[in-house]
């Protein structure tokens, strides 16, 4: 209730919907909706925030909104929409921070998680590991899907933080778990 009242007041004070504080409030409303289990409402608020951020040319916050949308799409099982949101966010963050940066690594990890979900889902519906590999062609024959994104993020994290940083260990753990979940025990 308070955030909704805040939004109404902000629109009046700023003379319309095109102020960054209005987009921030939409983001907060989206978080609240998600916490209440209303993913549809949350996505609507994020779409409102995205429109305002686009009008204002606030690319960094637009990227943040896109990753939040991708996370919601992933939670809803709409993996293609999650991938689209992550790709757009990655483009924005790469332009703003450069490829070798923590924000780019974060969105590449989000890519890895959604591809891991896709691979697990394919196995759950009866696809064999060989069918899974054929359905995810990658740069290298033996690599496919989530592991490719994990490796990209790992490379960035090593470059940015050094090989002994906890983020490197955490990413290696997530890579191993992703491999384990799809039955690739030797590489896990």
BELURHU-V370091 format. One record per pair of residues at least 6 apart in sequence whose C-alpha atoms are under 7 Angstrom apart, sorted by the first residue. I is the first residue (numbers start at 1). J is the second residue. Records with the same first field share a line. If there is no record, write none. Layout:
BEGIN
I->J  J
END
This chain:
BEGIN
3->25  29
7->22  25
10->22
11->17
17->52
18->52  55  56
19->52
20->53
23->49  52  53
26->45  46  48  49
27->45  46  49
29->45
30->42  43  45  46
31->42
33->39  41  42
34->42
39->72
43->69
46->65  69
50->62  65
53->61  62
54->62
59->92
60->93
63->89  92  93
66->85  86  89
67->85  86  89
69->85
70->81  82  83  85  86
71->82
73->79  81  82
74->82  114
79->114
83->111
86->107  111
90->104  107
93->103  104
94->104
100->156  159  160
101->156  160
102->157
105->153  156  157
108->149  153
109->149  150  153
111->149
112->146  147  149  150
113->146
115->145  146
116->146  178
119->132  182
120->181  182
123->182
133->144
136->144  145
137->144
138->144
147->175
150->175
154->168  171
157->167  168
158->168
176->188
177->188
179->185  187  188
180->188
END
